[in-house]
């Protein structure tokens, strides 16, 4: 509630009209407020059921006093919402859960718009609300029928929200129809001036599956670009990393077969410096390419593995030491007399940190 209050009195009143019943039912017989958990409850695992949240609820009731900054002692620097704007925000949150009682939490989110008409869903793609756009795109993806012409029209719109929604819908369509056309449109969106449109295009491409892999070179090139002025925290790199390297659905998350080595290394170099830990974690698929031998194509498998090991060494990533030893011991025999020199030089770059594996190396002759 203190957060809602920052939006101004009209928003506070509108919220209270919607949620007053909840506060009444949450209050215990002794005036205390217990932790209620999420509406779904699946992520709590009963860990917080004994929390006493009376203090946080009292902050809500203390709003009229305006004695603390958190309870509106000082007006927000952001303009407050009007009554009509507050109503739009509330309406955007309608149908948060599906009407199906048998569904679990995440399934509820997926099916929350199933009762809406196609016309309503297409209109939802142009909503200012990211949640409305995404849920409308999900539901359109589950429906039969060709909506490509409508989506292409939205992409031509001067309304940026409409273009956002259209791009999300292109990645959500379950039909195999128009795969090539969808990839082509998303490739164009990947070059757009607007940062978020590019990000949404990158997110949408993996939803198409293997036909979208032709976009990988362009995505790797964009991953290697830097724009500290317009994207200081590398948000585009972050989402490209997920779209490319995520083990669950990333375009090259499970196989680097056919990926241009130079483009890959450039993208990984930039990606490993991203400020977001989850984005850096996406490169675990590159780690897997180093740690696991390819089941076929062994003649050329050393290139990507050695490139990855060199990259690990450059950034002094601890796991690289053990991987270098494993590679030295288990590499294919053909031309190993040349590769072993490179392996040892790379291992040497770790300095004294590499001493721990000397006993293991001494047990093998190379």
C-alpha positions, -999 to 999 in steps of 0.1 A, spaced: 0 0 0 28 26 7 39 19 -29 4 26 -42 3 58 -22 32 72 -42 8 73 -71 -14 98 -54 -48 99 -36 -69 88 -66 -48 56 -69 -49 50 -31 -86 53 -31 -91 31 -61 -68 5 -46 -86 6 -13 -120 1 -30 -106 -31 -46 -86 -45 -17 -103 -34 16 -119 -68 20 -84 -84 21 -72 -62 49 -103 -69 69 -100 -107 65 -62 -106 71 -65 -90 106 -65 -116 134 -87 -116 164 -60 -99 185 -54 -72 159 -22 -88 145 -15 -95 108 1 -128 98 20 -135 67 -5 -146 40 18 -160 13 12 -155 -24 -22 -161 -40 -9 -193 -53 15 -204 -26 35 -228 -47 68 -210 -41 66 -206 -3 69 -242 9 55 -231 43 88 -214 52 73 -181 62 39 -191 76 48 -179 111 60 -145 102 44 -116 120 37 -88 95 18 -65 118 43 -37 114 41 -36 76 3 -36 77 3 -7 102 22 14 77 -8 11 55 -31 24 81 -7 51 90 -8 67 56 -32 95 66 -8 106 93 20 114 67 46 113 95 71 92 76 85 96 41 74 61 33 39 71 43 37 102 20 53 128 43 69 141 11 52 140 -23 67 118 -49 90 134 -75 70 114 -101 37 129 -112 8 112 -95 -19 93 -115 -53 108 -123 -84 89 -114 -88 77 -150 -51 66 -152 -56 47 -119 -86 29 -133 -65 19 -164 -38 5 -142 -64 -16 -122 -80 -28 -154 -47 -39 -168 -44 -62 -138 -77 -79 -143 -78 -116 -150 -45 -122 -133 -55 -158 -127 -73 -182 -149 -109 -191 -140 -99 -228 -140 -97 -240 -104 -77 -271 -113 -47 -252 -126 -15 -245 -106 2 -211 -104 21 -208 -136 -5 -226 -156 -30 -200 -143 -9 -173 -157 -7 -190 -191 -45 -195 -194 -57 -162 -177 -69 -147 -210 -86 -178 -225 -120 -163 -222 -111 -131 -242 -121 -128 -278 -95 -125 -307 -105 -89 -310 -97 -82 -274 -64 -101 -276 -53 -81 -307 -62 -49 -289 -43 -61 -259 -11 -63 -280 -12 -25 -281 -16 -20 -244 7 2 -225 10 -26 -199 38 -52 -206 17 -79 -188 -13 -73 -209 7 -75 -241 25 -106 -230 -6 -125 -219 -24 -115 -250 5 -128 -271 5 -161 -252 -32 -166 -257 -31 -157 -294 -4 -183 -298 -27 -210 -285 -55 -201 -309 -62 -215 -343 -61 -192 -374 -37 -170 -392 -31 -137 -375 1 -128 -394 -16 -101 -415 -29 -84 -384 5 -86 -367 23 -72 -397 -1 -42 -397 7 -37 -360 44 -37 -368 38 -8 -393 21 12 -366 36 44 -352 25 32 -318 56 16 -302 35 -5 -278 17 -21 -308 50 -30 -323 62 -45 -290 30 -66 -288 33 -78 -324 69 -89 -319 60 -109 -288 31 -125 -306 53 -136 -335 74 -156 -310 43 -170 -293 25 -185 -323 24 -223 -320 15 -229 -356 43 -240 -380 28 -218 -407 49 -187 -418 80 -197 -398 103 -182 -425 83 -150 -427 82 -146 -389 120 -151 -387 125 -125 -414 103 -99 -397 120 -105 -363 154 -102 -380 144 -68 -392 131 -59 -357 165 -70 -343 180 -40 -362 155 -14 -349 165 18 -333 145 11 -302 164 -9 -276 133 -27 -261 120 -37 -296 154 -53 -303 153 -71 -270 117 -84 -276 127 -96 -311 157 -115 -295 133 -131 -270 108 -141 -296 132 -159 -320 138 -190 -298 100 -195 -297 101 -204 -334 127 -231 -329 153 -244 -354 141 -223 -383 152 -192 -363 188 -204 -361 196 -185 -392 194 -154 -370 222 -166 -348 251 -148 -366 232 -115 -364 224 -121 -328 261 -129 -320 272 -97 -338 248 -77 -317 260 -94 -286 295 -82 -293 284 -45 -297 288 -20 -269 268 12 -264 277 26 -230 258 58 -237 224 43 -246 227 9 -229 252 14 -200 243 -18 -182 243 -40 -213 206 -50 -211 206 -60 -248 235 -83 -241 216 -98 -212 186 -108 -232 206 -119 -262 226 -142 -238 193 -158 -227 180 -162 -262 212 -177 -275 228 -197 -247 200 -207 -223 201 -245 -219 163 -246 -219 153 -232 -252 182 -210 -263 190 -212 -300 225 -226 -294 220 -236 -257 224 -273 -264 247 -274 -294 273 -250 -309 273 -270 -341 278 -247 -371 283 -216 -350 309 -192 -363 338 -195 -339 350 -159 -342 315 -144 -337 309 -167 -307 342 -157 -290 335 -120 -295 300 -124 -280 313 -145 -250 340 -120 -243 315 -92 -240 289 -113 -223 312 -125 -195 317 -88 -185 279 -81 -182 269 -67 -148 240 -93 -146 250 -125 -129 222 -145 -146 233 -133 -180 269 -145 -173 254 -177 -161 239 -183 -195 273 -190 -208 273 -223 -190 264 -238 -223 298 -227 -236 313 -243 -205 295 -276 -214 310 -274 -249 344 -274 -233 337 -300 -206 318 -325 -227 332 -341 -258 311 -339 -289 296 -373 -298 307 -368 -334 329 -345 -354 358 -352 -331 383 -340 -357 372 -304 -353 360 -306 -317 393 -292 -304 387 -258 -319 357 -247 -298 370 -264 -267 405 -248 -269 390 -214 -277 368 -217 -246 397 -228 -224 417 -198 -236 388 -175 -228 385 -190 -193 422 -184 -188 420 -149 -200 394 -140 -174 411 -162 -147 380 -184 -143 389 -210 -117 371 -239 -134 394 -235 -164 423 -251 -145 405 -285 -140 391 -284 -176 426 -278 -190 439 -309 -171 410 -330 -183 416 -318 -219 453 -325 -217 447 -361 -205 417 -370 -226 423 -352 -259 424 -372 -291 458 -385 -300 460 -371 -335 481 -339 -335 481 -338 -297 518 -331 -297 510 -296 -310 479 -290 -288 496 -301 -256 521 -272 -259 492 -247 -262 474 -264 -233 504 -261 -210 510 -225 -220 474 -217 -212 477 -235 -179 508 -215 -171 489 -183 -174 471 -192 -142 503 -188 -123 506 -203 -88 469 -212 -89 477 -240 -112 501 -258 -88 473 -278 -73 470 -300 -104 507 -308 -108 505 -342 -90 477 -351 -114 498 -341 -144 528 -360 -132 508 -393 -132 505 -390 -170 531 -390 -198 524 -367 -228 
